Amino acid sequence: MSTYDFDKLTERRNTNSVKWDEAEDSQVIPMWVADMDFETAPCIIEALKKRVNHGIFGYTLVPDSYYESIINWFKRRHEWNIEREWIQYTSGVVPAISAIVKALTQLGDKVLIQTPVYNCFFSSIRNNGCEIVESPLVVDYTEEDAPTYQIDFDDLEKKAADPAVKLFILCNPHNPAGRVWTREELERMNNICMKHGVKVLSDEIHCELIIGNHQFTPFASISKECLDNSITCNSPSKSFNIAGLQIANIISNDPTTRRLIDRAININEICDVNPFGVIALQEAYNNGEPWLLELNRYLEGNYQVLRTFFKQHLPQLKVFKLEGTYLVWVDISATGKSTDEITNLLLNKAKVMVNKGTMYGKTAGEGYIRINIACPRSRMLEGLERMAKVLHS
């Protein structure tokens, strides 16, 4: 018996929602940006209501209880022992990534990424005057279940060996590939980076969105070497659908690295957070776990329904294995059309908005689309039916 109603259709149009109000056509079903159509955990809503009732919303201090909630959550759920002084708060993971790139690189340095990968990695690197180096992930069609991605470790080492490469931005779990990297894969990546003097920045914003029996491992929790060679960014924003409240954390055990990051945070003017983000994070980490567990079960159900739908109605398209996130990667190359052509067709004819694969790397993402399945199942099926009708014709 479900405690929470993830089937509820909450109207989001005309609420200044990026996801719902970006499209001018009110008939469009948005299945693009990483934003869920589920109301957040009731405990968070109640805590925010209580704060609103106070009626004054001035500058906020971050209390001791904020740090305690983070430390307790990651120890309980992921066996990662974080110390308070390692934590630096900021307004979001993307601003955090930009600040870390600024802190740990010089103009003209190179930053390594694994494509296809989250589009803001590209802008964060470019905006800080650095050069992007891509190590493409390799499609693996050997699994009977669904294609997936593997790491080309030879290529990763070749790219990391360039003395100009100073930083490796890791996406764990990986968006949009849907991979939850194994402990062995993470350790091997760190060994390569340490060998060549490359720091690891691990973006772990999707770390609580895990499908089925897959196991998320925080990069820094693996070993002293991984901890010493990395900086972690995380936030409850994706997992609890509170991205608009703008709260995130940077975690590093090295005082020198923290000082450099603190300076970059202040240069970028992202050192202040709002009271609602502080409250929501604590409530999510202290009381939101039952809601999160049920959410993940619902998302797994959505993924299985989507896979069945594609097998029955769009068998020529390949749906990738989803281990983490709620973002499904689909190979559309069998249509014979470009990614731009397919996404424009879906938007204009099917009235469904999905992400172009090329957002995540022009070469690595061509021939793919990304579909957001974090919505009530009835809405997802309506979107899929619209897509199938147009793609069949």
N, C-alpha and C positions, 0 to 999 in steps of 0.2 A: 504494500500500500504506500502510495506516494505521499510524502508530507508536504511537498512544495509543488505548485502548479506551473510546470514548465510549458504546458499546452495553452496557457492563457495568452490571448491575442491582445496585447497592449498597444493602443494607437500611439505611434510616435511621430507621424507626419504633422507638420506645422508646430513642432516644438523646438525648432532651430537645431534639429539633429543633423549632423554631418552625413550620417548614413542614409537617412530618409529624405532629407530636404535638399540634398545635392542635385538630384535629378529634377528637371523642370516638369517632367511629365508625372502627374500624380498616380498614374497607373503602374509605374515601375515598382517591381519588387527588388529591393536592394540586397544582394548577396555578395557584397564586396568587402568594405573596410572591416577590420578586426574589432567589432563592437557587437555585443550580444543583444538580442531582442527580449531578454528575460529581465524581469525586475530583480534587483539585487536581493541578497539575503535579508529577510525580515528584521533580523537583529540590527543590521546596519541602518535600515530605514528608521527604526525606532530610536536608535542612538542619535541620528541626524535630526529627527523631529524634536527631540529633547533639547538639542543644541540650538535649533532654530527658535524654539520657544523662549530662549533667553533674550533674544532680540537685539543683541549687540555683537557686531562681527568685526572687531578690531584686529590688530596684529596679534599673532599667536606665538606662544612659546611651545616648544616640543618637550613634553614631560618625560620623566624617567619611565613611566608606564609604557610609553611608545616603544622605547628600546627593548624593554622586557618582553613585550608581545612578539617582537621580531625574533628575539633570541629563543623564546620558548617554542614558537611555531616551527622554526627550522630544526631545532633539537628534536622535537617530538615527531615531526613528519619526515625528516630527512637525515637525522643523526648527524647534523652539522652543528658543531659548537662554535658559535659566533661570540666574540667579545664586544662589549658595548663601544669601546673606543674605535673599533673597526668600522662603525656605521656612520655614514654621512647622508643626511636626507637632502632631497631636492624635489623639483616639481614634476619630474617625469623621467622615464628611461631614455628617451631620445635626447633631451637636454643633457642628461648624465653622460651619454656616450660622446656627445660633442665636447663636453668639458674634459672628459678623459683623453680624447684624441688631442685636444689643445694642450693638456698638461704633459703628455708623455711623448710628444713629437715636436719636430721643428719643421718649418716651411720646406717643402720638397721631399720630406721623408715619405716612405711607402707604407701602406697599411694593407694587410692581407685579409681577404674574405673568401668564403666558399659560396659560389653561385650555383643555382639561383638563391638569392637571399633577400631579406627584408630591405625594402627600397631606401629607408632612411639611413642605412649604413653608408650608401653611396654619397648622400648629401652631407652627412656628418664629416666624412673624410675630405670631400672637395671643399667644403666651407672652411676648413682649417688649413687649406693650402697644401694638402698632402695628395699623393698619387695612389690610385686604387690598383691593387694587384689581385687578380682573380685566380683562385684554384677551383676549377669547376668540379662539382660533385658528379659522380658517374652513375647513370641509370642502370639498375640491376633488374633484369627481367627473369632471373632464374627462379624466383619464388612463384609457386603455383597460385598463391593467394592473390597477389597484386604486385605490380612493380614497386620498387623502392629506390633509394639512393645509397651509395656507398662512398667512402672517402678514398680519393686517389692519393695515398700517402706518399708515393714517390714524387708526384707533382707538388704536393704540399711542402715536402722537404726541399725540393728544387727552388720553389718560390721563397720559402723562409730563409734559405741560404744566402739570398741577396743581402749584402750588408746594409742596404738602404731601407730594408723592411724592419721597422721597429715595433710594430704592433700587429696582433692578429685578433680580429673581432670574430668571436665564435657565437653562433646562435644555438642555444641549448635550452629547450627543444628547438628544432630548426623550423623556421618559417621562411618559405612555404613548403619545404620538402616533407614536413610531417614526421621527421625522424626524432626519436628520443635517443640521443647518443649513449652507447653503453660505457660502462666504467673503463673497459679496455680501450675503446676508441678514444676516450677523453685523455687517458693516461698516455697513449701513444702520441696524440697531438701535442701534449705538454712536453714530452721528451724531445720531439722535433724542435719545438719552440725554444726550449732551454738550451739545446745544443747550439742554436744559432743566435742566442741573445735576443729573442723576440718575446715581449710581454703578451699575455693573453687577457683580452677583455671579454668576459662571458656574459652575454645578454640572456638572462634567465627569466624574462617576463612571463613566459608561458609555462613556467615550471609546475604549476598545479593542475594544468589541463592535460591529464594523462589518460589515454584510452586503454581499456582492458587491463591486462596484466603487465604492461610495460612499466619499467622502473626508472624514475628520474633520479639522476645523481648530480648534486651540485658540484661543479668543477673543482671548487676550492676545498671540498670535503674529502677528496680522494687521498691526498698525501700532503706532507709538509712542503714538498716540492711544488705541487700544484697550487697550494695556498700562497706560497711565497712568490710565485711567478704570475699571479693573476689578480684581476680586479673583477668583482661581480656586480652586475646591475640587476635588481629585482623590484617587484612591485605587486600588490594585489589587484592592480587596475584591470588586467585582462580577466583574471580568474573570477573576480567578483563583479565585473561590469561596472567599475567606478572610475573609468579613465578620465572623465570630465572633472573629477575632484583633484586631480593632479598631485600625486604623491608617489615618490619612488626612493630607493636607497642604493647607495654605492657602498660596497663592502671591500675593504682591503686591510690586511694585517700589517702593512708597512707604513710607519710614520712619515717617511720621506715622500712616498707616493701620495699619502693622504694630504700632506701639505701642498703638494703641487696641484692636486685635484681641487682642494679648497680654494686655492688662488684662482684657478680657472673658473670654478663655480661663481666666484665673486666678480671676476672679469665679465662673465656672461650674464651677470645679474639674475641668477636662478637660485639664490640662497634662501629665499623666503617661500614658505608654504602656507596654505590656507587652513583654517581650523577644521573644515569639514573633511579634508583629506587625512589629517592627523587622527580624527575620531574614527573615520571609516576604516583605516588600516588596523587600528587597535581592535575594533569590533570584529572585523573579518578574521583576524588571527586569533582572537580570544574565544569567539563564539560561532564562527561561520563555517567550521569544518563539516558539520552534518549537511548543510546546504550544498557545499562544494562536492561532497561525495555523490550526492544525488544528481547534481548537475552533470558530473562526468559520466554517470550511467546513462543519463538522457542523451548526452552527446554521442556516446557509443551507439545507442539505438538509432539516432539520426544517421550516423555514418553507415551502419548496416543497411538501413532502408535505402539510402542513396546508392550504395553499391548494388543492391538488388535491382533498383530502378534502372541503373545504367546497363546492367547485364541483360535486362529484358527489353529495354527500349532504345538504348544507344550502345550496343555491344562493340561497335567499332572504336569507341573512345575508351581509353585506359585510365581507370581510377587508381591513384597511387595509395599505397598502404598508409593508414593514418595511425601513428603511435602516440602523437601528442598534438596539441592545439585543436582548434575547431575549424581549421582551414584545409580544405581538400584540394589537392593538386591533380589536375586532369590533363592527360595528353590528348590534344585535339588534332594532331597532325594527320590522322586518317581522313579528315574532312577535305584535305587538299587546299584549304584556305589558310591565310596567315592569321596570326593571333589578333591583329587589328580588325581584320574582316569578320572574324567570328564574334569578337566582343561587340563590335558595332551592330552586327546582325542581331545578337541577343538583346542588346539595348533597344534598338529601334523597332524590331519586329516582334520579339518575344516579350519585350518590356521586362527584362531581367538584367540587372547590373551585376557583373562579376569583374574580378581584377584581371588585367592583362598579364600574362606571364612575363612579358618583356619589362615590366616594372622592376623585376627582380634580377635583371641581367639581360641585356639585349640579345646576346647569343644563347645563353643558358636557358632563357625563358621563352624563346620563340617556339611556338607550337604547343603552348600550355595556357591554361586558365586556372585561376584560384577561386574556389567557391566557399563562402562562409556558411556553415550549417548551424550556427548558434542562433536558432530561432525555433518557434513552435513547429512541430512536425507537419502540421497541416499547411503552414505557409511554405515550408521547404518543398513539400510535394507539389504545391501549386506552381512554384518557380520551376521545378524540374519538369513538370508536364508542359509548361510553356516552352521551355528550352527544347524538349524532344519534338514538339510539334513543328517548330521552326527548322530544327536541324534535319528532320526527316524530309521536309519539303525542299 
